[in-house]
């Protein structure tokens, strides 16, 4: 794609990076075949290729974004399926992130939109505030039909019926390995996950310790910044990321770290991009060091030689989170580990398509998200699984809100199969699923 940015424009590092990305696009349109919003809406401007044209026109002409451009960019899930499909290596993620930051700086949204985005940015990254909000949502849930705004109804519908107790494992501390130490790792405990599901971090700590890891929850680490980053709120997202970089760099410079373990794949994709986000910042060197050792929990577990499991006659439908399969290019490790643990693993049709969660997308674009959820749940349930496994809390909440089949994190199943307790989600459900006894 030809571009006509001026030398003055190209002196801006963000414009220079977007120029590189735009020039790598060859208009082939392969991305439209795997774009979820194009599949649902059928509009070229709701495909990566269409959005690339809109972004190019906006940036090149240095213009104030118009409502049409903003609408189509807002509809992007950032699922990154287009990056998996693209034969030219177009780094769409960096381009759309730049476009969102540009829009945030220059476009005045309607009051309702501004208010919703402000509320989400002030609540979701803060576990204590999020817990209070969930309590309020539980009270308001019976009245969701009276809400005039579909987005408010979506927020009430997505609220879990039970709020888990606070886990003290999320506090800054160190957990000794069971047996000889093989690795020293920092666990990213996250933000929203600490309010929505504390079982995931607990299971992660148990299984890592069981197979020889000293696990550190670093002082000062918290939200990765992804939620605000994808809203274009760069100052807020970079502030959150900077706190993590300083916290983990201190551990690396102290007793050292072999890995930074992340069990929420949406966070992992962002942390692994810290090197790019801070490339022109005084924290650049530390950010690059952090990104270099950030790993999904499945990447770490494949290094730890988990034992073979017995045949459990339990069918697990594995949902591949977009941030894991497209953002991090991790496609086989979770399935391989589940199979090794003894589960029968199945995958739904069109597993490359997003479930519609995508961070705050299911709250800000509820109708598109609902259609994608229905499609995803239908393809999963067609496999008649006993359990659904996923590696991202957002996907778990999204799919769980549309299916009666229990949804658990992959690491919870692996912990259970290697000596840990049965996942509480399965205990709270029936002792059989679809008439098939599940692992005791």
C-alpha positions as CSV (number, residue, x, y, z in Angstrom):
1,X,0.0,0.0,0.0
2,X,1.4,3.4,-1.0
3,X,1.5,6.1,1.7
4,X,2.1,9.9,1.6
5,X,3.1,10.8,5.1
6,X,5.3,14.0,5.3
7,X,8.8,13.9,6.8
8,X,7.3,15.9,9.7
9,X,4.6,13.3,10.3
10,X,7.2,10.5,10.1
11,X,9.2,12.1,12.9
12,X,6.5,10.8,15.2
13,X,7.5,7.3,16.2
14,X,3.9,6.1,16.3
15,X,3.2,7.5,12.8
16,X,6.5,5.9,11.5
17,X,5.5,2.5,12.9
18,X,2.0,2.8,11.4
19,X,3.5,3.8,8.1
20,X,5.6,0.6,8.1
21,X,2.5,-1.5,8.8
22,X,0.4,0.2,6.1
23,X,3.1,-0.2,3.5
24,X,3.2,-3.9,4.2
25,X,-0.4,-4.4,3.3
26,X,-1.0,-5.7,-0.3
27,X,-4.9,-5.4,-0.3
28,X,-5.2,-9.2,-0.8
29,X,-8.3,-9.5,1.4
30,X,-7.4,-12.8,3.0
31,X,-8.1,-11.2,6.4
32,X,-11.8,-10.9,5.6
33,X,-12.2,-14.7,5.6
34,X,-11.3,-14.9,9.3
35,X,-12.6,-11.6,10.7
36,X,-15.5,-12.2,13.1
37,X,-17.1,-8.8,12.6
38,X,-17.0,-9.2,8.8
39,X,-18.6,-12.6,9.2
40,X,-21.4,-11.1,11.3
41,X,-21.9,-7.8,9.5
42,X,-20.7,-8.4,6.0
43,X,-19.4,-4.8,5.6
44,X,-16.0,-4.3,4.1
45,X,-15.4,-1.4,6.5
46,X,-15.9,-3.9,9.4
47,X,-13.0,-6.0,8.1
48,X,-9.3,-5.5,8.7
49,X,-8.7,-4.3,5.2
50,X,-11.5,-1.8,5.4
51,X,-10.3,-0.5,8.7
52,X,-6.8,-0.2,7.4
53,X,-8.1,2.1,4.7
54,X,-10.0,4.2,7.2
55,X,-6.9,4.4,9.5
56,X,-4.7,5.4,6.6
57,X,-7.0,8.2,5.5
58,X,-7.3,9.5,9.1
59,X,-3.6,9.4,9.9
60,X,-2.3,10.6,6.6
61,X,-4.6,13.6,6.5
62,X,-4.0,14.3,10.2
63,X,-7.7,14.8,10.5
64,X,-10.2,14.8,13.4
65,X,-11.8,11.3,13.4
66,X,-15.4,11.3,12.2
67,X,-18.2,9.2,13.7
68,X,-18.1,6.7,10.8
69,X,-14.4,5.9,11.2
70,X,-14.8,5.6,15.0
71,X,-17.8,3.3,14.7
72,X,-16.0,0.8,12.5
73,X,-12.8,0.9,14.5
74,X,-14.7,0.5,17.8
75,X,-16.3,-2.6,16.3
76,X,-12.9,-4.3,15.9
77,X,-12.5,-7.1,18.6
78,X,-8.6,-7.0,18.4
79,X,-8.9,-10.8,18.1
80,X,-5.9,-10.7,15.8
81,X,-7.2,-13.6,13.6
82,X,-6.2,-11.3,10.7
83,X,-2.6,-11.5,11.8
84,X,-2.6,-15.3,11.7
85,X,-4.2,-15.2,8.2
86,X,-2.2,-12.4,6.6
87,X,0.5,-13.7,4.2
88,X,2.3,-10.3,4.2
89,X,2.9,-10.1,8.0
90,X,0.8,-6.9,8.5
91,X,1.1,-6.1,12.2
92,X,-2.5,-5.0,12.6
93,X,-2.4,-5.0,16.4
94,X,0.1,-2.1,16.5
95,X,-1.9,-0.2,13.8
96,X,-5.3,-0.4,15.5
97,X,-3.8,0.3,18.9
98,X,-2.3,3.5,17.5
99,X,-5.7,4.4,15.8
100,X,-7.5,4.0,19.1
101,X,-5.1,6.2,21.0
102,X,-5.4,8.8,18.2
103,X,-9.2,8.7,18.4
104,X,-9.1,9.0,22.2
105,X,-7.0,12.2,21.9
106,X,-9.0,13.8,19.1
107,X,-12.6,12.6,19.0
108,X,-15.3,13.8,21.4
109,X,-17.6,10.9,22.0
110,X,-21.3,11.3,22.9
111,X,-21.7,11.7,26.7
112,X,-23.1,8.2,27.2
113,X,-20.1,6.6,25.5
114,X,-17.6,8.8,27.5
115,X,-19.3,8.0,30.8
116,X,-19.3,4.2,30.1
117,X,-15.7,4.1,29.1
118,X,-14.7,6.3,32.1
119,X,-16.6,3.9,34.5
120,X,-15.1,0.8,33.0
121,X,-11.5,2.3,33.2
122,X,-12.1,3.3,36.8
123,X,-13.5,-0.1,38.0
124,X,-12.4,-3.1,36.0
125,X,-8.6,-2.8,36.6
126,X,-9.1,-2.4,40.4
127,X,-10.2,-5.7,42.1
128,X,-11.7,-4.1,45.2
129,X,-13.8,-1.6,43.2
130,X,-14.8,-4.4,40.8
131,X,-16.1,-6.5,43.6
132,X,-18.3,-3.7,44.9
133,X,-19.5,-3.1,41.3
134,X,-20.3,-6.9,41.0
135,X,-22.3,-6.7,44.2
136,X,-24.3,-3.8,42.9
137,X,-24.8,-5.7,39.6
138,X,-26.2,-8.7,41.5
139,X,-28.8,-6.5,43.2
140,X,-29.7,-4.8,39.8
141,X,-29.7,-8.0,37.8
142,X,-33.5,-8.8,38.2
143,X,-34.3,-5.3,36.8
144,X,-32.0,-5.6,33.7
145,X,-35.0,-5.7,31.4
146,X,-35.9,-2.2,32.4
147,X,-32.6,-0.7,31.4
148,X,-32.9,1.5,28.3
149,X,-29.3,1.0,27.1
150,X,-28.3,-2.4,25.8
151,X,-24.8,-1.9,27.2
152,X,-26.2,-1.5,30.7
153,X,-28.3,-4.6,30.3
154,X,-25.2,-6.5,29.1
155,X,-23.3,-5.4,32.2
156,X,-26.0,-6.8,34.5
157,X,-26.4,-10.0,32.5
158,X,-22.6,-10.7,32.6
159,X,-22.4,-10.3,36.3
160,X,-21.7,-13.6,38.1
161,X,-24.4,-14.9,40.5
162,X,-21.7,-15.5,43.1
163,X,-18.6,-13.5,44.0
164,X,-15.6,-15.5,45.1
165,X,-13.9,-14.8,48.4
166,X,-10.7,-12.9,48.4
167,X,-7.7,-15.1,48.0
168,X,-4.7,-14.2,50.2
169,X,-2.5,-16.0,47.6
170,X,-2.8,-12.8,45.5
171,X,-0.9,-10.8,48.1
172,X,2.8,-10.1,47.5
173,X,4.7,-13.1,48.8
174,X,6.9,-16.1,47.9
175,X,5.8,-19.7,47.7
176,X,8.5,-22.4,48.2
177,X,8.6,-25.3,45.7
178,X,7.6,-28.8,46.7
179,X,10.8,-30.8,46.3
180,X,14.0,-29.6,44.5
181,X,13.7,-26.2,42.9
182,X,13.8,-26.1,39.1
183,X,12.6,-22.6,38.4
184,X,11.9,-19.3,40.1
185,X,8.9,-17.6,38.5
186,X,6.8,-14.5,39.1
187,X,3.0,-15.0,38.8
188,X,1.0,-12.2,37.3
189,X,-2.2,-12.3,39.4
190,X,-4.0,-9.6,37.3
191,X,-6.9,-7.5,38.2
192,X,-10.4,-8.5,37.0
193,X,-9.6,-12.2,37.5
194,X,-8.9,-11.5,41.2
195,X,-12.5,-10.4,41.5
196,X,-14.2,-12.9,39.1
197,X,-12.4,-16.1,39.8
198,X,-9.8,-16.7,42.5
199,X,-9.5,-20.4,41.8
200,X,-7.3,-19.9,38.7
201,X,-4.4,-18.2,40.5
202,X,-4.7,-20.7,43.4
203,X,-4.5,-23.6,41.0
204,X,-1.6,-22.1,39.1
205,X,0.4,-21.6,42.3
206,X,-0.3,-25.2,43.4
207,X,0.7,-26.9,40.2
208,X,3.9,-24.8,39.7
209,X,5.0,-25.5,43.2
210,X,4.2,-29.2,42.8
211,X,6.6,-29.4,39.9
212,X,9.5,-27.5,41.4
213,X,8.8,-23.8,40.9
214,X,9.3,-21.1,43.5
215,X,6.4,-18.8,42.8
216,X,6.7,-15.1,43.6
217,X,3.9,-12.5,43.6
218,X,5.9,-9.4,43.2
219,X,5.3,-6.3,45.3
220,X,3.7,-3.5,43.2
221,X,2.6,-5.7,40.2
222,X,-1.1,-5.6,39.2
223,X,-3.2,-4.8,36.2
224,X,-1.3,-5.3,32.9
225,X,-2.9,-2.2,31.3
226,X,-4.7,-4.1,28.5
227,X,-8.2,-2.9,29.3
228,X,-7.3,0.8,29.1
229,X,-4.8,0.2,26.3
230,X,-7.5,-1.1,24.0
231,X,-9.7,1.9,24.8
232,X,-6.9,4.2,23.6
233,X,-6.2,5.5,27.1
234,X,-2.4,5.3,26.7
235,X,-1.5,7.3,29.7
236,X,-3.4,5.0,32.0
237,X,-2.3,1.8,30.4
238,X,1.3,2.8,30.3
239,X,1.2,3.8,34.0
240,X,-0.2,0.3,34.9
241,X,2.4,-1.4,32.7
242,X,5.3,0.7,34.2
243,X,4.4,-0.5,37.7
244,X,4.6,-4.1,36.5
245,X,7.9,-3.5,34.7
246,X,9.5,-2.0,37.8
247,X,8.2,-4.7,40.1
248,X,9.4,-7.6,37.9
249,X,12.7,-5.9,37.0
250,X,13.4,-5.6,40.7
251,X,12.8,-9.4,41.1
252,X,15.0,-10.1,38.1
253,X,17.8,-7.9,39.5
254,X,17.4,-9.5,43.0
255,X,17.1,-13.3,43.2
256,X,16.4,-13.6,39.5
257,X,13.5,-14.9,37.5
258,X,13.3,-17.7,34.9
259,X,9.8,-16.6,33.7
260,X,6.9,-14.3,34.3
261,X,3.9,-16.6,34.3
262,X,0.6,-15.3,33.0
263,X,-2.6,-17.3,33.1
264,X,-4.9,-14.8,31.4
265,X,-4.0,-14.8,27.8
266,X,-5.4,-11.3,27.1
267,X,-2.9,-10.0,29.7
268,X,-0.1,-12.1,28.3
269,X,-0.4,-10.6,24.8
270,X,-0.1,-7.1,26.2
271,X,2.8,-7.9,28.6
272,X,4.7,-9.6,25.7
273,X,4.3,-6.3,23.8
274,X,5.7,-4.1,26.6
275,X,9.0,-3.9,24.7
276,X,7.2,-2.2,21.8
277,X,5.0,-0.1,24.0
278,X,8.0,1.4,25.9
279,X,10.5,1.4,23.0
280,X,11.0,5.2,23.2
281,X,10.7,5.4,27.0
282,X,13.4,5.4,29.7
283,X,12.0,2.0,30.8
284,X,12.7,0.6,27.4
285,X,15.5,-1.8,28.5
286,X,13.6,-3.2,31.4
287,X,10.4,-3.5,29.4
288,X,12.2,-5.5,26.8
289,X,13.6,-7.8,29.5
290,X,10.2,-8.3,30.9
291,X,8.6,-9.1,27.6
292,X,11.4,-11.6,26.8
293,X,10.6,-13.8,29.8
294,X,6.8,-13.4,29.9
295,X,5.1,-16.7,29.2
296,X,1.7,-18.2,29.2
297,X,1.3,-20.8,32.0
298,X,1.1,-23.6,29.3
299,X,4.5,-22.6,28.0
300,X,6.0,-23.1,31.4
301,X,4.2,-26.4,32.2
302,X,5.4,-28.1,29.0
303,X,8.9,-27.5,30.3
304,X,8.1,-29.3,33.7
305,X,7.5,-32.8,32.4
306,X,4.0,-33.3,33.8
307,X,3.3,-37.0,34.3
308,X,1.0,-39.1,32.1
309,X,-2.5,-39.3,33.4
310,X,-4.8,-42.3,33.5
311,X,-7.8,-42.6,31.2
312,X,-10.5,-40.5,32.9
313,X,-13.3,-40.9,30.2
314,X,-13.9,-37.2,30.4
315,X,-14.3,-35.1,27.3
316,X,-12.9,-31.6,27.4
317,X,-13.8,-29.1,24.7
318,X,-10.8,-26.8,24.4
319,X,-11.7,-23.2,23.5
320,X,-8.7,-21.4,22.0
321,X,-8.7,-17.8,23.2
322,X,-7.8,-15.4,20.4
323,X,-5.1,-13.7,22.5
324,X,-3.4,-17.1,22.9
325,X,-3.7,-18.6,19.4
326,X,-3.4,-15.4,17.4
327,X,-1.7,-12.9,19.7
328,X,0.9,-15.3,21.2
329,X,0.8,-18.0,18.5
330,X,0.3,-20.7,21.2
331,X,-1.9,-23.3,19.6
332,X,-0.9,-26.8,20.8
333,X,0.6,-26.6,24.3
334,X,-2.8,-26.4,26.2
335,X,-4.2,-29.3,24.2
336,X,-1.1,-31.4,24.5
337,X,-1.0,-30.9,28.2
338,X,-4.7,-31.9,28.6
339,X,-4.2,-35.0,26.5
340,X,-1.1,-35.9,28.5
341,X,-3.2,-35.6,31.7
342,X,-5.6,-38.1,30.3
343,X,-8.5,-36.0,29.1
344,X,-10.2,-36.6,25.7
345,X,-9.8,-33.3,24.0
346,X,-12.1,-32.0,21.2
347,X,-12.2,-28.7,19.4
348,X,-15.2,-26.9,18.0
349,X,-15.6,-26.0,14.4
350,X,-14.2,-22.6,13.4
351,X,-12.1,-22.5,16.5
352,X,-10.2,-19.6,15.0
353,X,-13.2,-17.3,15.4
354,X,-13.7,-15.1,18.5
355,X,-16.3,-15.9,21.2
356,X,-17.1,-12.1,21.4
357,X,-15.6,-11.4,24.8
358,X,-12.5,-9.4,23.9
359,X,-11.9,-7.5,27.1
360,X,-14.6,-4.9,27.4
361,X,-16.1,-5.6,23.9
362,X,-19.0,-7.6,25.2
363,X,-20.0,-4.6,27.3
364,X,-19.5,-1.9,24.7
365,X,-20.7,-3.8,21.6
366,X,-23.2,-6.2,23.2
367,X,-25.2,-7.1,20.1
368,X,-22.2,-8.2,17.9
369,X,-20.8,-9.9,21.0
370,X,-24.0,-11.8,21.5
371,X,-24.1,-13.1,18.0
372,X,-20.5,-14.3,18.3
373,X,-21.3,-16.0,21.6
374,X,-24.2,-17.9,20.2
375,X,-22.1,-19.1,17.3
376,X,-19.3,-20.2,19.6
377,X,-21.5,-21.9,22.2
378,X,-23.3,-23.8,19.4
379,X,-20.1,-25.1,17.9
380,X,-18.8,-26.2,21.3
381,X,-22.0,-27.9,22.4
382,X,-22.1,-29.8,19.1
383,X,-19.1,-31.7,20.4
384,X,-21.1,-32.9,23.5
385,X,-18.3,-32.2,26.0
386,X,-18.4,-32.8,29.7
387,X,-16.3,-29.7,30.4
388,X,-15.2,-26.6,28.5
389,X,-11.6,-25.5,29.1
390,X,-10.2,-22.1,28.2
391,X,-7.1,-20.0,29.1
392,X,-8.6,-16.6,29.5
393,X,-11.1,-15.4,32.1
394,X,-13.0,-13.2,29.7
395,X,-13.7,-16.2,27.4
396,X,-14.7,-18.2,30.4
397,X,-17.3,-15.7,31.6
398,X,-18.6,-15.1,28.0
399,X,-19.1,-18.8,27.1
400,X,-20.3,-19.7,30.6
401,X,-23.1,-17.1,30.3
402,X,-24.4,-19.0,27.3
403,X,-23.9,-22.6,28.1
404,X,-24.9,-25.0,31.0
405,X,-21.7,-27.0,30.5
406,X,-19.1,-26.0,33.2
407,X,-16.3,-23.8,32.0
408,X,-12.9,-24.0,33.8
409,X,-9.4,-22.8,33.2
410,X,-7.0,-25.2,31.6
411,X,-4.6,-24.9,34.5
412,X,-7.4,-25.9,37.0
413,X,-7.9,-29.2,35.1
414,X,-4.1,-29.9,35.0
415,X,-3.8,-29.1,38.7
416,X,-6.7,-31.5,39.4
417,X,-5.3,-34.3,37.2
418,X,-1.8,-34.1,38.9
419,X,-2.9,-34.2,42.5
420,X,-4.8,-31.0,43.2
421,X,-8.4,-30.5,44.3
422,X,-11.4,-30.8,42.0
423,X,-12.1,-27.4,40.5
424,X,-14.8,-25.6,42.6
425,X,-16.8,-24.9,39.4
426,X,-17.3,-28.6,38.9
427,X,-18.1,-29.2,42.6
428,X,-20.8,-26.5,42.5
429,X,-22.3,-28.2,39.4
430,X,-23.9,-31.6,39.1
431,X,-21.8,-34.7,39.7
432,X,-22.5,-35.7,36.2
433,X,-22.6,-33.6,33.0
434,X,-24.7,-34.8,30.1
435,X,-25.2,-38.0,32.0
436,X,-21.5,-38.8,32.0
437,X,-19.7,-39.2,35.3
438,X,-16.8,-36.7,35.5
439,X,-13.4,-37.2,37.1
440,X,-13.5,-37.7,40.9
